[in-house]
Amino acid sequence: MFRVHDSTVDPDAPGGPMPPAGALISVSREQMWVGSLQEHIGVRVFLEEWDMAPPPFGENWEDEAKAVIYLRGALSIDMGSAGRAVDRLQLAGGVGNYVIRVFARNRREVDQLYTELFGRGVDPLSDEFQQARRALEGREQYLLQLWREA
C-alpha cells in the first residue's frame, strides 16, 4: 500500500484514512491510501497533474476510483516502512482541492502469482524463489491523475 498526501501531513497521525481492506482506495481530507492486494512485490506508480479533467483514454485498467483531497501546493507519496517515493512535489495548480483519479492493473494477477510461488514448495530463501519474485516487480501498476477541482 502507499499513501498520497499533502506534504505537511504526517500520514500516521490520527485522522488519516483506514487501510482500504480489499478496496482500491480509502480517503480522508488530506490523504489517500491506495491498496495493493499484496505487500511483498514492488509496484510501479505513474503520476500526472492536469490543468483540468483529462480526457478518457484507451488503455486497459482493471480498477478505477476517484476522490477529492486537499493539498497545500505539494504532495508526497509515502511507502510506509520503505520511506517516501515522492517528497514535496510542487503542484502547478497550487493550494486547493484536487480530484485524484486512480487506475490500477495486475493487482489480482501479481497477488495470485506470488501466492503460487509458495504453493510450489520452493524455499523462499532460494535463488529460484528470489528470481521469480523479482520477475514480478513492477507488473502491478497504478496511474494517478490529479487536477484542481473546479
N, CA, C and O atoms as a GROMACS GRO file, in nm:
protein
  600
    1MET      N    1   0.084  -0.118   0.000
    1MET     CA    2   0.000   0.000   0.000
    1MET      C    3   0.088   0.124   0.000
    1MET      O    4   0.202   0.121   0.047
    2PHE      N    5   0.034   0.231  -0.053
    2PHE     CA    6   0.105   0.358  -0.045
    2PHE      C    7   0.004   0.469  -0.023
    2PHE      O    8  -0.115   0.454  -0.053
    3ARG      N    9   0.053   0.580   0.031
    3ARG     CA   10  -0.035   0.693   0.062
    3ARG      C   11   0.008   0.816  -0.017
    3ARG      O   12   0.126   0.847  -0.026
    4VAL      N   13  -0.090   0.884  -0.073
    4VAL     CA   14  -0.071   1.012  -0.139
    4VAL      C   15  -0.127   1.114  -0.044
    4VAL      O   16  -0.242   1.104  -0.002
    5HIS      N   17  -0.045   1.216  -0.008
    5HIS     CA   18  -0.094   1.309   0.093
    5HIS      C   19  -0.031   1.446   0.077
    5HIS      O   20   0.071   1.463   0.010
    6ASP      N   21  -0.094   1.543   0.140
    6ASP     CA   22  -0.038   1.677   0.148
    6ASP      C   23   0.098   1.665   0.216
    6ASP      O   24   0.113   1.592   0.314
    7SER      N   25   0.196   1.737   0.164
    7SER     CA   26   0.334   1.724   0.215
    7SER      C   27   0.350   1.767   0.360
    7SER      O   28   0.447   1.728   0.425
    8THR      N   29   0.257   1.846   0.412
    8THR     CA   30   0.269   1.891   0.551
    8THR      C   31   0.204   1.794   0.649
    8THR      O   32   0.213   1.814   0.770
    9VAL      N   33   0.140   1.692   0.600
    9VAL     CA   34   0.065   1.597   0.684
    9VAL      C   35   0.151   1.476   0.718
    9VAL      O   36   0.219   1.421   0.632
   10ASP      N   37   0.146   1.436   0.845
   10ASP     CA   38   0.208   1.310   0.886
   10ASP      C   39   0.108   1.200   0.853
   10ASP      O   40   0.000   1.196   0.912
   11PRO      N   41   0.141   1.109   0.760
   11PRO     CA   42   0.043   1.009   0.720
   11PRO      C   43   0.002   0.914   0.833
   11PRO      O   44  -0.100   0.847   0.823
   12ASP      N   45   0.081   0.909   0.940
   12ASP     CA   46   0.048   0.820   1.052
   12ASP      C   47  -0.025   0.891   1.165
   12ASP      O   48  -0.059   0.828   1.265
   13ALA      N   49  -0.050   1.021   1.150
   13ALA     CA   50  -0.120   1.097   1.255
   13ALA      C   51  -0.267   1.056   1.262
   13ALA      O   52  -0.323   1.007   1.164
   14PRO      N   53  -0.329   1.077   1.378
   14PRO     CA   54  -0.472   1.048   1.390
   14PRO      C   55  -0.553   1.127   1.286
   14PRO      O   56  -0.516   1.238   1.248
   15GLY      N   57  -0.662   1.068   1.243
   15GLY     CA   58  -0.748   1.134   1.146
   15GLY      C   59  -0.724   1.090   1.003
   15GLY      O   60  -0.794   1.134   0.912
   16GLY      N   61  -0.626   1.004   0.981
   16GLY     CA   62  -0.598   0.953   0.848
   16GLY      C   63  -0.699   0.846   0.809
   16GLY      O   64  -0.776   0.799   0.892
   17PRO      N   65  -0.698   0.809   0.682
   17PRO     CA   66  -0.793   0.706   0.638
   17PRO      C   67  -0.756   0.569   0.691
   17PRO      O   68  -0.640   0.542   0.724
   18MET      N   69  -0.854   0.484   0.700
   18MET     CA   70  -0.832   0.344   0.738
   18MET      C   71  -0.771   0.271   0.618
   18MET      O   72  -0.790   0.314   0.505
   19PRO      N   73  -0.699   0.163   0.641
   19PRO     CA   74  -0.648   0.085   0.528
   19PRO      C   75  -0.763   0.040   0.438
   19PRO      O   76  -0.869   0.001   0.488
   20PRO      N   77  -0.743   0.044   0.308
   20PRO     CA   78  -0.851   0.005   0.216
   20PRO      C   79  -0.862  -0.147   0.203
   20PRO      O   80  -0.813  -0.205   0.106
   21ALA      N   81  -0.923  -0.210   0.299
   21ALA     CA   82  -0.934  -0.356   0.305
   21ALA      C   83  -1.005  -0.409   0.180
   21ALA      O   84  -1.128  -0.408   0.172
   22GLY      N   85  -0.926  -0.457   0.084
   22GLY     CA   86  -0.981  -0.513  -0.039
   22GLY      C   87  -1.023  -0.411  -0.142
   22GLY      O   88  -1.035  -0.444  -0.260
   23ALA      N   89  -1.045  -0.286  -0.101
   23ALA     CA   90  -1.085  -0.180  -0.193
   23ALA      C   91  -0.960  -0.118  -0.254
   23ALA      O   92  -0.848  -0.144  -0.209
   24LEU      N   93  -0.978  -0.037  -0.356
   24LEU     CA   94  -0.865   0.028  -0.421
   24LEU      C   95  -0.813   0.146  -0.340
   24LEU      O   96  -0.692   0.164  -0.327
   25ILE      N   97  -0.904   0.228  -0.283
   25ILE     CA   98  -0.861   0.345  -0.207
   25ILE      C   99  -0.942   0.362  -0.080
   25ILE      O  100  -1.052   0.309  -0.065
   26SER      N  101  -0.884   0.439   0.010
   26SER     CA  102  -0.951   0.488   0.129
   26SER      C  103  -0.904   0.633   0.143
   26SER      O  104  -0.787   0.662   0.119
   27VAL      N  105  -0.994   0.724   0.182
   27VAL     CA  106  -0.964   0.866   0.175
   27VAL      C  107  -1.003   0.939   0.303
   27VAL      O  108  -1.103   0.908   0.366
   28SER      N  109  -0.921   1.037   0.340
   28SER     CA  110  -0.956   1.136   0.441
   28SER      C  111  -0.938   1.273   0.376
   28SER      O  112  -0.910   1.281   0.256
   29ARG      N  113  -0.953   1.379   0.450
   29ARG     CA  114  -0.949   1.514   0.394
   29ARG      C  115  -0.817   1.546   0.320
   29ARG      O  116  -0.820   1.609   0.215
   30GLU      N  117  -0.703   1.502   0.375
   30GLU     CA  118  -0.573   1.542   0.319
   30GLU      C  119  -0.487   1.425   0.272
   30GLU      O  120  -0.369   1.444   0.241
   31GLN      N  121  -0.545   1.306   0.266
   31GLN     CA  122  -0.465   1.195   0.214
   31GLN      C  123  -0.551   1.082   0.158
   31GLN      O  124  -0.668   1.066   0.192
   32MET      N  125  -0.487   1.006   0.072
   32MET     CA  126  -0.550   0.891   0.008
   32MET      C  127  -0.458   0.771   0.028
   32MET      O  128  -0.337   0.780   0.007
   33TRP      N  129  -0.516   0.662   0.069
   33TRP     CA  130  -0.442   0.538   0.086
   33TRP      C  131  -0.480   0.449  -0.031
   33TRP      O  132  -0.597   0.418  -0.048
   34VAL      N  133  -0.384   0.408  -0.110
   34VAL     CA  134  -0.407   0.322  -0.226
   34VAL      C  135  -0.364   0.181  -0.187
   34VAL      O  136  -0.252   0.160  -0.140
   35GLY      N  137  -0.452   0.085  -0.207
   35GLY     CA  138  -0.427  -0.050  -0.159
   35GLY      C  139  -0.390  -0.150  -0.266
   35GLY      O  140  -0.460  -0.167  -0.366
   36SER      N  141  -0.278  -0.214  -0.242
   36SER     CA  142  -0.239  -0.330  -0.322
   36SER      C  143  -0.299  -0.452  -0.254
   36SER      O  144  -0.339  -0.445  -0.138
   37LEU      N  145  -0.306  -0.562  -0.324
   37LEU     CA  146  -0.357  -0.684  -0.263
   37LEU      C  147  -0.245  -0.769  -0.205
   37LEU      O  148  -0.269  -0.878  -0.153
   38GLN      N  149  -0.121  -0.719  -0.213
   38GLN     CA  150  -0.005  -0.790  -0.158
   38GLN      C  151   0.093  -0.688  -0.103
   38GLN      O  152   0.080  -0.568  -0.129
   39GLU      N  153   0.192  -0.733  -0.026
   39GLU     CA  154   0.284  -0.642   0.041
   39GLU      C  155   0.430  -0.665   0.007
   39GLU      O  156   0.517  -0.594   0.057
   40HIS      N  157   0.461  -0.763  -0.078
   40HIS     CA  158   0.599  -0.806  -0.092
   40HIS      C  159   0.663  -0.777  -0.227
   40HIS      O  160   0.783  -0.797  -0.244
   41ILE      N  161   0.587  -0.730  -0.322
   41ILE     CA  162   0.637  -0.706  -0.457
   41ILE      C  163   0.626  -0.557  -0.486
   41ILE      O  164   0.522  -0.496  -0.462
   42GLY      N  165   0.733  -0.499  -0.538
   42GLY     CA  166   0.731  -0.356  -0.574
   42GLY      C  167   0.632  -0.327  -0.685
   42GLY      O  168   0.618  -0.406  -0.779
   43VAL      N  169   0.564  -0.215  -0.674
   43VAL     CA  170   0.467  -0.173  -0.774
   43VAL      C  171   0.522  -0.053  -0.851
   43VAL      O  172   0.618   0.010  -0.807
   44ARG      N  173   0.462  -0.022  -0.964
   44ARG     CA  174   0.501   0.094  -1.044
   44ARG      C  175   0.387   0.196  -1.036
   44ARG      O  176   0.270   0.162  -1.057
   45VAL      N  177   0.423   0.321  -1.007
   45VAL     CA  178   0.324   0.429  -0.994
   45VAL      C  179   0.358   0.539  -1.093
   45VAL      O  180   0.471   0.587  -1.099
   46PHE      N  181   0.257   0.579  -1.171
   46PHE     CA  182   0.270   0.692  -1.264
   46PHE      C  183   0.182   0.804  -1.210
   46PHE      O  184   0.068   0.780  -1.171
   47LEU      N  185   0.234   0.925  -1.207
   47LEU     CA  186   0.164   1.040  -1.152
   47LEU      C  187   0.156   1.148  -1.258
   47LEU      O  188   0.258   1.186  -1.316
   48GLU      N  189   0.034   1.199  -1.283
   48GLU     CA  190   0.014   1.305  -1.382
   48GLU      C  191  -0.067   1.418  -1.320
   48GLU      O  192  -0.171   1.393  -1.257
   49GLU      N  193  -0.021   1.541  -1.336
   49GLU     CA  194  -0.101   1.658  -1.296
   49GLU      C  195  -0.156   1.721  -1.424
   49GLU      O  196  -0.083   1.741  -1.520
   50TRP      N  197  -0.285   1.752  -1.422
   50TRP     CA  198  -0.354   1.810  -1.537
   50TRP      C  199  -0.410   1.946  -1.499
   50TRP      O  200  -0.434   1.974  -1.381
   51ASP      N  201  -0.431   2.033  -1.599
   51ASP     CA  202  -0.496   2.162  -1.577
   51ASP      C  203  -0.645   2.146  -1.551
   51ASP      O  204  -0.705   2.225  -1.479
   52MET      N  205  -0.703   2.042  -1.611
   52MET     CA  206  -0.845   2.011  -1.597
   52MET      C  207  -0.860   1.861  -1.607
   52MET      O  208  -0.762   1.789  -1.627
   53ALA      N  209  -0.981   1.813  -1.594
   53ALA     CA  210  -1.003   1.668  -1.601
   53ALA      C  211  -0.951   1.615  -1.734
   53ALA      O  212  -0.987   1.666  -1.840
   54PRO      N  213  -0.865   1.513  -1.730
   54PRO     CA  214  -0.811   1.459  -1.854
   54PRO      C  215  -0.918   1.382  -1.932
   54PRO      O  216  -1.012   1.329  -1.875
   55PRO      N  217  -0.901   1.378  -2.064
   55PRO     CA  218  -0.997   1.304  -2.146
   55PRO      C  219  -0.982   1.153  -2.122
   55PRO      O  220  -0.877   1.107  -2.077
   56PRO      N  221  -1.087   1.078  -2.152
   56PRO     CA  222  -1.075   0.932  -2.140
   56PRO      C  223  -0.969   0.881  -2.238
   56PRO      O  224  -0.945   0.942  -2.342
   57PHE      N  225  -0.909   0.771  -2.204
   57PHE     CA  226  -0.809   0.715  -2.293
   57PHE      C  227  -0.836   0.566  -2.310
   57PHE      O  228  -0.917   0.509  -2.238
   58GLY      N  229  -0.768   0.503  -2.406
   58GLY     CA  230  -0.800   0.366  -2.445
   58GLY      C  231  -0.724   0.256  -2.374
   58GLY      O  232  -0.748   0.139  -2.403
   59GLU      N  233  -0.634   0.289  -2.281
   59GLU     CA  234  -0.560   0.182  -2.214
   59GLU      C  235  -0.651   0.099  -2.124
   59GLU      O  236  -0.751   0.148  -2.072
   60ASN      N  237  -0.614  -0.027  -2.108
   60ASN     CA  238  -0.692  -0.117  -2.023
   60ASN      C  239  -0.644  -0.111  -1.880
   60ASN      O  240  -0.528  -0.140  -1.851
   61TRP      N  241  -0.734  -0.073  -1.790
   61TRP     CA  242  -0.708  -0.073  -1.646
   61TRP      C  243  -0.819  -0.154  -1.582
   61TRP      O  244  -0.935  -0.144  -1.624
   62GLU      N  245  -0.787  -0.233  -1.483
   62GLU     CA  246  -0.885  -0.323  -1.422
   62GLU      C  247  -0.970  -0.256  -1.315
   62GLU      O  248  -1.087  -0.290  -1.299
   63ASP      N  249  -0.911  -0.161  -1.242
   63ASP     CA  250  -0.982  -0.096  -1.133
   63ASP      C  251  -0.970   0.055  -1.148
   63ASP      O  252  -0.872   0.106  -1.202
   64GLU      N  253  -1.072   0.124  -1.102
   64GLU     CA  254  -1.070   0.271  -1.108
   64GLU      C  255  -1.144   0.326  -0.987
   64GLU      O  256  -1.245   0.271  -0.943
   65ALA      N  257  -1.091   0.434  -0.932
   65ALA     CA  258  -1.155   0.503  -0.821
   65ALA      C  259  -1.124   0.652  -0.833
   65ALA      O  260  -1.028   0.690  -0.899
   66LYS      N  261  -1.205   0.734  -0.769
   66LYS     CA  262  -1.185   0.878  -0.775
   66LYS      C  263  -1.222   0.938  -0.641
   66LYS      O  264  -1.318   0.895  -0.577
   67ALA      N  265  -1.145   1.039  -0.599
   67ALA     CA  266  -1.172   1.106  -0.472
   67ALA      C  267  -1.117   1.248  -0.479
   67ALA      O  268  -1.046   1.284  -0.572
   68VAL      N  269  -1.152   1.328  -0.378
   68VAL     CA  270  -1.103   1.465  -0.367
   68VAL      C  271  -1.027   1.476  -0.235
   68VAL      O  272  -1.076   1.436  -0.130
   69ILE      N  273  -0.904   1.532  -0.242
   69ILE     CA  274  -0.829   1.561  -0.121
   69ILE      C  275  -0.776   1.704  -0.128
   69ILE      O  276  -0.761   1.760  -0.237
   70TYR      N  277  -0.748   1.762  -0.013
   70TYR     CA  278  -0.698   1.898  -0.004
   70TYR      C  279  -0.546   1.894   0.002
   70TYR      O  280  -0.487   1.824   0.085
   71LEU      N  281  -0.482   1.972  -0.087
   71LEU     CA  282  -0.336   1.980  -0.091
   71LEU      C  283  -0.292   2.125  -0.083
   71LEU      O  284  -0.354   2.213  -0.144
   72ARG      N  285  -0.188   2.151  -0.009
   72ARG     CA  286  -0.136   2.287   0.008
   72ARG      C  287  -0.024   2.317  -0.092
   72ARG      O  288   0.076   2.379  -0.057
   73GLY      N  289  -0.042   2.273  -0.215
   73GLY     CA  290   0.053   2.304  -0.321
   73GLY      C  291   0.164   2.205  -0.342
   73GLY      O  292   0.245   2.220  -0.433
   74ALA      N  293   0.170   2.102  -0.258
   74ALA     CA  294   0.274   1.999  -0.274
   74ALA      C  295   0.220   1.867  -0.221
   74ALA      O  296   0.139   1.863  -0.129
   75LEU      N  297   0.267   1.759  -0.281
   75LEU     CA  298   0.224   1.628  -0.235
   75LEU      C  299   0.343   1.537  -0.213
   75LEU      O  300   0.451   1.558  -0.268
   76SER      N  301   0.320   1.435  -0.133
   76SER     CA  302   0.418   1.330  -0.108
   76SER      C  303   0.350   1.196  -0.129
   76SER      O  304   0.229   1.183  -0.113
   77ILE      N  305   0.431   1.097  -0.164
   77ILE     CA  306   0.383   0.959  -0.174
   77ILE      C  307   0.466   0.878  -0.077
   77ILE      O  308   0.588   0.865  -0.093
   78ASP      N  309   0.400   0.824   0.025
   78ASP     CA  310   0.466   0.751   0.133
   78ASP      C  311   0.446   0.601   0.113
   78ASP      O  312   0.334   0.555   0.091
   79MET      N  313   0.555   0.527   0.122
   79MET     CA  314   0.551   0.382   0.102
   79MET      C  315   0.560   0.307   0.235
   79MET      O  316   0.601   0.191   0.238
   80GLY      N  317   0.524   0.373   0.344
   80GLY     CA  318   0.529   0.309   0.476
   80GLY      C  319   0.672   0.287   0.521
   80GLY      O  320   0.751   0.381   0.522
   81SER      N  321   0.705   0.165   0.560
   81SER     CA  322   0.838   0.137   0.612
   81SER      C  323   0.948   0.154   0.507
   81SER      O  324   1.065   0.165   0.542
   82ALA      N  325   0.912   0.155   0.378
   82ALA     CA  326   1.011   0.173   0.270
   82ALA      C  327   1.046   0.320   0.250
   82ALA      O  328   1.137   0.352   0.173
   83GLY      N  329   0.974   0.411   0.318
   83GLY     CA  330   1.004   0.554   0.306
   83GLY      C  331   0.919   0.623   0.201
   83GLY      O  332   0.821   0.567   0.151
   84ARG      N  333   0.958   0.743   0.168
   84ARG     CA  334   0.883   0.823   0.072
   84ARG      C  335   0.937   0.803  -0.070
   84ARG      O  336   1.057   0.815  -0.095
   85ALA      N  337   0.846   0.773  -0.161
   85ALA     CA  338   0.883   0.760  -0.302
   85ALA      C  339   0.889   0.898  -0.367
   85ALA      O  340   0.970   0.922  -0.456
   86VAL      N  341   0.802   0.988  -0.321
   86VAL     CA  342   0.798   1.126  -0.369
   86VAL      C  343   0.787   1.213  -0.245
   86VAL      O  344   0.704   1.188  -0.158
   87ASP      N  345   0.872   1.316  -0.237
   87ASP     CA  346   0.869   1.403  -0.120
   87ASP      C  347   0.855   1.549  -0.163
   87ASP      O  348   0.944   1.605  -0.226
   88ARG      N  349   0.743   1.609  -0.128
   88ARG     CA  350   0.716   1.751  -0.151
   88ARG      C  351   0.722   1.791  -0.299
   88ARG      O  352   0.788   1.889  -0.335
   89LEU      N  353   0.654   1.716  -0.383
   89LEU     CA  354   0.644   1.751  -0.524
   89LEU      C  355   0.554   1.874  -0.539
   89LEU      O  356   0.437   1.870  -0.502
   90GLN      N  357   0.609   1.982  -0.592
   90GLN     CA  358   0.532   2.106  -0.609
   90GLN      C  359   0.430   2.090  -0.720
   90GLN      O  360   0.462   2.040  -0.828
   91LEU      N  361   0.308   2.133  -0.694
   91LEU     CA  362   0.200   2.122  -0.790
   91LEU      C  363   0.177   2.255  -0.861
   91LEU      O  364   0.176   2.360  -0.798
   92ALA      N  365   0.160   2.249  -0.991
   92ALA     CA  366   0.137   2.370  -1.070
   92ALA      C  367   0.005   2.436  -1.031
   92ALA      O  368  -0.008   2.558  -1.042
   93GLY      N  369  -0.092   2.356  -0.985
   93GLY     CA  370  -0.223   2.408  -0.950
   93GLY      C  371  -0.230   2.482  -0.818
   93GLY      O  372  -0.332   2.545  -0.788
   94GLY      N  373  -0.123   2.477  -0.737
   94GLY     CA  374  -0.122   2.549  -0.610
   94GLY      C  375  -0.207   2.482  -0.503
   94GLY      O  376  -0.227   2.361  -0.503
   95VAL      N  377  -0.256   2.565  -0.411
   95VAL     CA  378  -0.332   2.518  -0.295
   95VAL      C  379  -0.478   2.498  -0.332
   95VAL      O  380  -0.536   2.580  -0.404
   96GLY      N  381  -0.538   2.390  -0.283
   96GLY     CA  382  -0.681   2.369  -0.304
   96GLY      C  383  -0.721   2.223  -0.304
   96GLY      O  384  -0.641   2.135  -0.274
   97ASN      N  385  -0.846   2.201  -0.338
   97ASN     CA  386  -0.898   2.065  -0.350
   97ASN      C  387  -0.856   2.007  -0.485
   97ASN      O  388  -0.868   2.073  -0.588
   98TYR      N  389  -0.807   1.884  -0.481
   98TYR     CA  390  -0.765   1.815  -0.602
   98TYR      C  391  -0.847   1.687  -0.619
   98TYR      O  392  -0.865   1.610  -0.526
   99VAL      N  393  -0.894   1.668  -0.740
   99VAL     CA  394  -0.956   1.542  -0.776
   99VAL      C  395  -0.841   1.449  -0.813
   99VAL      O  396  -0.752   1.486  -0.889
  100ILE      N  397  -0.843   1.329  -0.759
  100ILE     CA  398  -0.743   1.228  -0.796
  100ILE      C  399  -0.818   1.106  -0.848
  100ILE      O  400  -0.900   1.046  -0.779
  101ARG      N  401  -0.786   1.073  -0.972
  101ARG     CA  402  -0.842   0.952  -1.034
  101ARG      C  403  -0.732   0.847  -1.030
  101ARG      O  404  -0.620   0.871  -1.076
  102VAL      N  405  -0.765   0.731  -0.976
  102VAL     CA  406  -0.668   0.622  -0.960
  102VAL      C  407  -0.709   0.506  -1.048
  102VAL      O  408  -0.823   0.459  -1.043
  103PHE      N  409  -0.616   0.461  -1.129
  103PHE     CA  410  -0.635   0.342  -1.211
  103PHE      C  411  -0.535   0.237  -1.165
  103PHE      O  412  -0.423   0.270  -1.126
  104ALA      N  413  -0.574   0.110  -1.170
  104ALA     CA  414  -0.483   0.002  -1.131
  104ALA      C  415  -0.497  -0.115  -1.228
  104ALA      O  416  -0.604  -0.141  -1.283
  105ARG      N  417  -0.386  -0.184  -1.245
  105ARG     CA  418  -0.390  -0.308  -1.323
  105ARG      C  419  -0.292  -0.409  -1.264
  105ARG      O  420  -0.192  -0.374  -1.203
  106ASN      N  421  -0.326  -0.535  -1.285
  106ASN     CA  422  -0.247  -0.651  -1.243
  106ASN      C  423  -0.241  -0.668  -1.090
  106ASN      O  424  -0.152  -0.738  -1.041
  107ARG      N  425  -0.331  -0.610  -1.017
  107ARG     CA  426  -0.333  -0.628  -0.871
  107ARG      C  427  -0.360  -0.774  -0.836
  107ARG      O  428  -0.286  -0.835  -0.758
  108ARG      N  429  -0.466  -0.829  -0.892
  108ARG     CA  430  -0.504  -0.967  -0.860
  108ARG      C  431  -0.403  -1.066  -0.917
  108ARG      O  432  -0.370  -1.165  -0.852
  109GLU      N  433  -0.355  -1.040  -1.038
  109GLU     CA  434  -0.260  -1.130  -1.102
  109GLU      C  435  -0.131  -1.143  -1.020
  109GLU      O  436  -0.084  -1.254  -0.995
  110VAL      N  437  -0.073  -1.030  -0.977
  110VAL     CA  438   0.052  -1.034  -0.901
  110VAL      C  439   0.029  -1.103  -0.767
  110VAL      O  440   0.114  -1.181  -0.723
  111ASP      N  441  -0.082  -1.076  -0.702
  111ASP     CA  442  -0.114  -1.141  -0.576
  111ASP      C  443  -0.123  -1.292  -0.595
  111ASP      O  444  -0.067  -1.369  -0.516
  112GLN      N  445  -0.191  -1.335  -0.699
  112GLN     CA  446  -0.207  -1.477  -0.726
  112GLN      C  447  -0.073  -1.543  -0.760
  112GLN      O  448  -0.042  -1.650  -0.707
  113LEU      N  449   0.006  -1.481  -0.846
  113LEU     CA  450   0.135  -1.538  -0.885
  113LEU      C  451   0.231  -1.548  -0.765
  113LEU      O  452   0.306  -1.645  -0.753
  114TYR      N  453   0.227  -1.448  -0.678
  114TYR     CA  454   0.314  -1.452  -0.560
  114TYR      C  455   0.270  -1.564  -0.466
  114TYR      O  456   0.354  -1.636  -0.412
  115THR      N  457   0.140  -1.580  -0.448
  115THR     CA  458   0.088  -1.687  -0.364
  115THR      C  459   0.124  -1.824  -0.422
  115THR      O  460   0.156  -1.916  -0.347
  116GLU      N  461   0.120  -1.837  -0.554
  116GLU     CA  462   0.153  -1.964  -0.620
  116GLU      C  463   0.300  -2.002  -0.599
  116GLU      O  464   0.333  -2.121  -0.598
  117LEU      N  465   0.388  -1.903  -0.581
  117LEU     CA  466   0.529  -1.935  -0.554
  117LEU      C  467   0.542  -2.022  -0.429
  117LEU      O  468   0.624  -2.113  -0.425
  118PHE      N  469   0.461  -1.992  -0.329
  118PHE     CA  470   0.466  -2.070  -0.206
  118PHE      C  471   0.403  -2.208  -0.225
  118PHE      O  472   0.445  -2.306  -0.163
  119GLY      N  473   0.303  -2.214  -0.313
  119GLY     CA  474   0.237  -2.342  -0.340
  119GLY      C  475   0.325  -2.442  -0.412
  119GLY      O  476   0.299  -2.562  -0.406
  120ARG      N  477   0.429  -2.395  -0.478
  120ARG     CA  478   0.521  -2.485  -0.549
  120ARG      C  479   0.621  -2.550  -0.456
  120ARG      O  480   0.697  -2.638  -0.497
  121GLY      N  481   0.624  -2.508  -0.332
  121GLY     CA  482   0.715  -2.567  -0.235
  121GLY      C  483   0.859  -2.522  -0.251
  121GLY      O  484   0.951  -2.589  -0.203
  122VAL      N  485   0.880  -2.409  -0.317
  122VAL     CA  486   1.015  -2.356  -0.335
  122VAL      C  487   1.056  -2.282  -0.209
  122VAL      O  488   0.978  -2.207  -0.151
  123ASP      N  489   1.179  -2.304  -0.166
  123ASP     CA  490   1.232  -2.238  -0.047
  123ASP      C  491   1.236  -2.087  -0.070
  123ASP      O  492   1.301  -2.042  -0.165
  124PRO      N  493   1.168  -2.007   0.014
  124PRO     CA  494   1.166  -1.861  -0.005
  124PRO      C  495   1.304  -1.796   0.001
  124PRO      O  496   1.320  -1.683  -0.044
  125LEU      N  497   1.403  -1.864   0.054
  125LEU     CA  498   1.538  -1.809   0.060
  125LEU      C  499   1.624  -1.853  -0.059
  125LEU      O  500   1.739  -1.811  -0.072
  126SER      N  501   1.568  -1.936  -0.145
  126SER     CA  502   1.645  -1.987  -0.259
  126SER      C  503   1.657  -1.883  -0.371
  126SER      O  504   1.577  -1.790  -0.380
  127ASP      N  505   1.757  -1.902  -0.456
  127ASP     CA  506   1.773  -1.814  -0.572
  127ASP      C  507   1.654  -1.826  -0.667
  127ASP      O  508   1.610  -1.726  -0.724
  128GLU      N  509   1.603  -1.947  -0.683
  128GLU     CA  510   1.489  -1.969  -0.773
  128GLU      C  511   1.368  -1.885  -0.729
  128GLU      O  512   1.304  -1.820  -0.812
  129PHE      N  513   1.340  -1.887  -0.600
  129PHE     CA  514   1.228  -1.810  -0.548
  129PHE      C  515   1.252  -1.661  -0.566
  129PHE      O  516   1.164  -1.588  -0.611
  130GLN      N  517   1.371  -1.615  -0.533
  130GLN     CA  518   1.403  -1.472  -0.542
  130GLN      C  519   1.399  -1.423  -0.687
  130GLN      O  520   1.354  -1.311  -0.712
  131GLN      N  521   1.443  -1.505  -0.782
  131GLN     CA  522   1.436  -1.467  -0.923
  131GLN      C  523   1.290  -1.457  -0.969
  131GLN      O  524   1.253  -1.364  -1.041
  132ALA      N  525   1.208  -1.553  -0.926
  132ALA     CA  526   1.066  -1.549  -0.962
  132ALA      C  527   0.998  -1.427  -0.901
  132ALA      O  528   0.914  -1.364  -0.964
  133ARG      N  529   1.035  -1.394  -0.776
  133ARG     CA  530   0.978  -1.276  -0.710
  133ARG      C  531   1.019  -1.149  -0.783
  133ARG      O  532   0.936  -1.062  -0.807
  134ARG      N  533   1.146  -1.139  -0.819
  134ARG     CA  534   1.195  -1.019  -0.891
  134ARG      C  535   1.128  -1.004  -1.027
  134ARG      O  536   1.110  -0.892  -1.075
  135ALA      N  537   1.092  -1.116  -1.090
  135ALA     CA  538   1.024  -1.110  -1.220
  135ALA      C  539   0.886  -1.045  -1.209
  135ALA      O  540   0.832  -0.996  -1.308
  136LEU      N  541   0.831  -1.044  -1.089
  136LEU     CA  542   0.700  -0.982  -1.067
  136LEU      C  543   0.709  -0.832  -1.038
  136LEU      O  544   0.609  -0.761  -1.046
  137GLU      N  545   0.829  -0.783  -1.004
  137GLU     CA  546   0.846  -0.642  -0.970
  137GLU      C  547   0.797  -0.551  -1.083
  137GLU      O  548   0.834  -0.569  -1.199
  138GLY      N  549   0.714  -0.455  -1.048
  138GLY     CA  550   0.666  -0.355  -1.143
  138GLY      C  551   0.549  -0.398  -1.230
  138GLY      O  552   0.496  -0.317  -1.305
  139ARG      N  553   0.506  -0.524  -1.221
  139ARG     CA  554   0.391  -0.568  -1.302
  139ARG      C  555   0.261  -0.507  -1.252
  139ARG      O  556   0.170  -0.479  -1.330
  140GLU      N  557   0.253  -0.489  -1.121
  140GLU     CA  558   0.135  -0.423  -1.064
  140GLU      C  559   0.156  -0.273  -1.083
  140GLU      O  560   0.256  -0.217  -1.038
  141GLN      N  561   0.060  -0.207  -1.151
  141GLN     CA  562   0.079  -0.067  -1.190
  141GLN      C  563  -0.040   0.019  -1.149
  141GLN      O  564  -0.155  -0.026  -1.144
  142TYR      N  565  -0.006   0.145  -1.120
  142TYR     CA  566  -0.106   0.244  -1.081
  142TYR      C  567  -0.082   0.372  -1.159
  142TYR      O  568   0.032   0.414  -1.179
  143LEU      N  569  -0.190   0.432  -1.204
  143LEU     CA  570  -0.186   0.564  -1.268
  143LEU      C  571  -0.269   0.657  -1.182
  143LEU      O  572  -0.387   0.632  -1.158
  144LEU      N  573  -0.206   0.767  -1.136
  144LEU     CA  574  -0.276   0.868  -1.058
  144LEU      C  575  -0.282   0.994  -1.142
  144LEU      O  576  -0.179   1.051  -1.178
  145GLN      N  577  -0.402   1.037  -1.172
  145GLN     CA  578  -0.423   1.164  -1.246
  145GLN      C  579  -0.488   1.260  -1.150
  145GLN      O  580  -0.592   1.229  -1.091
  146LEU      N  581  -0.429   1.380  -1.135
  146LEU     CA  582  -0.489   1.478  -1.046
  146LEU      C  583  -0.500   1.613  -1.113
  146LEU      O  584  -0.420   1.649  -1.200
  147TRP      N  585  -0.602   1.688  -1.071
  147TRP     CA  586  -0.626   1.821  -1.121
  147TRP      C  587  -0.705   1.899  -1.016
  147TRP      O  588  -0.776   1.841  -0.933
  148ARG      N  589  -0.692   2.031  -1.021
  148ARG     CA  590  -0.766   2.117  -0.926
  148ARG      C  591  -0.914   2.104  -0.953
  148ARG      O  592  -0.960   2.107  -1.067
  149GLU      N  593  -0.988   2.090  -0.844
  149GLU     CA  594  -1.134   2.082  -0.855
  149GLU      C  595  -1.186   2.218  -0.900
  149GLU      O  596  -1.142   2.322  -0.851
  150ALA      N  597  -1.280   2.216  -0.991
  150ALA     CA  598  -1.338   2.342  -1.042
  150ALA      C  599  -1.429   2.407  -0.942
  150ALA      O  600  -1.486   2.513  -0.968
   0.00000   0.00000   0.00000
